Amino acid sequence: MGGGEIVLIIFVFLLLFGAKAIPDIARTLGKAMREFQKATNEIKRELNESGGGLGDDISNIRSTFQNMKSDISEGIRTHTSDITEVVKEHTSEVEKGINDMKTDVTKEAENVTKTVHEEPKSDFSI
């Protein structure tokens, strides 16, 4: 607002209410502004008090979820490690079994080959 606009508003007030009523109006407006400011401050205070508790609750919930996430991740790592160990043990047992079977098959093949070479050949001609 410029200076000219303020002078115009004061002039209009003087015309409407007269010079004697303006101090009373200003006093009433001042009181109303103070009451409005008090009410605004009270509302802000109540919101901060209730909102502050809500912020703590949210922080606690967030912390709880982080802890749960960590516990679940650790549990998965532990079980995965256990499963990996079991798979490794079974894999080595299977590989040992396969190697034993290869050895047995090789020995049998050698025995069959030896037996075939050692058998007397027949004199039958057809």
C-alpha positions as CSV (number, residue, x, y, z in Angstrom):
1,M,0.0,0.0,0.0
2,G,1.3,3.4,-0.9
3,G,1.1,6.6,1.2
4,G,-1.8,8.0,-0.8
5,E,-3.9,5.0,-0.3
6,I,-3.4,5.1,3.5
7,V,-4.4,8.8,3.5
8,L,-7.5,8.0,1.5
9,I,-8.5,5.2,3.9
10,I,-8.0,7.5,7.0
11,F,-10.1,10.2,5.3
12,V,-12.9,7.7,4.6
13,F,-12.9,6.6,8.2
14,L,-13.0,10.2,9.5
15,L,-16.0,10.8,7.3
16,L,-17.9,7.6,8.3
17,F,-17.1,7.4,12.0
18,G,-16.0,10.9,13.1
19,A,-12.7,11.9,14.8
20,K,-13.9,10.7,18.3
21,A,-14.8,7.1,17.2
22,I,-11.5,6.3,15.5
23,P,-9.5,5.7,18.7
24,D,-12.2,3.4,20.0
25,I,-12.2,1.5,16.6
26,A,-8.4,1.3,16.6
27,R,-8.5,-0.1,20.2
28,T,-11.1,-2.6,19.3
29,L,-9.1,-3.7,16.2
30,G,-6.0,-4.0,18.3
31,K,-7.7,-6.2,20.8
32,A,-9.2,-8.3,18.0
33,M,-5.7,-8.7,16.4
34,R,-4.2,-9.7,19.8
35,E,-7.0,-12.3,20.3
36,F,-6.6,-13.6,16.8
37,Q,-2.8,-13.9,17.3
38,K,-3.3,-15.7,20.7
39,A,-5.7,-18.1,19.0
40,T,-3.3,-18.7,16.2
41,N,-0.4,-19.3,18.6
42,E,-2.5,-21.7,20.6
43,I,-3.4,-23.7,17.6
44,K,0.2,-23.8,16.5
45,R,1.3,-24.9,19.9
46,E,-1.3,-27.7,20.0
47,L,-0.3,-28.9,16.5
48,N,3.3,-28.9,17.5
49,E,2.6,-30.9,20.6
50,S,0.4,-33.5,18.9
51,G,2.6,-33.5,15.8
52,G,5.8,-33.9,17.8
53,G,4.5,-37.1,19.4
54,L,3.5,-38.3,16.0
55,G,7.0,-37.7,14.7
56,D,8.4,-39.8,17.5
57,D,5.9,-42.5,16.8
58,I,6.8,-42.5,13.1
59,S,10.5,-42.7,14.1
60,N,9.9,-45.6,16.4
61,I,7.9,-47.5,13.7
62,R,10.6,-46.8,11.1
63,S,13.3,-48.1,13.6
64,T,11.2,-51.2,14.3
65,F,10.9,-51.9,10.6
66,Q,14.6,-51.4,10.0
67,N,15.4,-53.9,12.8
68,M,12.9,-56.4,11.4
69,K,14.4,-56.0,7.9
70,S,17.9,-56.6,9.4
71,D,16.7,-59.7,11.3
72,I,15.0,-61.1,8.2
73,S,18.1,-60.4,6.1
74,E,20.4,-62.1,8.6
75,G,18.1,-65.1,8.9
76,I,18.1,-65.5,5.1
77,R,21.9,-65.2,5.0
78,T,22.2,-67.8,7.8
79,H,19.8,-70.3,6.1
80,T,21.3,-69.7,2.7
81,S,24.7,-70.5,4.2
82,D,23.4,-73.7,5.8
83,I,21.8,-74.8,2.6
84,T,24.9,-74.1,0.6
85,E,27.0,-76.2,3.1
86,V,24.5,-79.1,2.7
87,V,24.6,-78.9,-1.1
88,K,28.4,-78.9,-1.1
89,E,28.5,-82.0,1.2
90,H,26.0,-83.8,-1.1
91,T,27.8,-82.7,-4.2
92,S,31.1,-84.1,-2.9
93,E,29.4,-87.3,-2.0
94,V,27.8,-87.6,-5.4
95,E,31.1,-86.8,-7.1
96,K,32.9,-89.5,-5.0
97,G,30.1,-92.0,-5.9
98,I,30.5,-91.2,-9.6
99,N,34.3,-91.6,-9.4
100,D,33.9,-94.9,-7.6
101,M,31.5,-96.1,-10.2
102,K,33.9,-95.0,-13.0
103,T,36.6,-97.0,-11.3
104,D,34.4,-100.0,-11.0
105,V,33.3,-99.8,-14.6
106,T,36.9,-99.4,-15.8
107,K,37.9,-102.4,-13.8
108,E,35.0,-104.5,-15.2
109,A,35.8,-103.3,-18.7
110,E,39.4,-104.4,-18.2
111,N,38.3,-107.8,-16.8
112,V,35.9,-108.3,-19.8
113,T,38.7,-107.3,-22.2
114,K,41.1,-109.7,-20.5
115,T,38.6,-112.5,-20.5
116,V,37.9,-112.0,-24.2
117,H,41.5,-112.1,-25.1
118,E,42.2,-115.1,-22.9
119,E,39.4,-117.3,-24.2
120,P,40.6,-120.0,-26.5
121,K,39.6,-119.5,-30.1
122,S,37.5,-122.2,-31.5
123,D,38.7,-124.2,-34.4
124,F,35.3,-124.3,-36.1
125,S,35.3,-122.8,-39.4
126,I,32.1,-122.2,-41.2
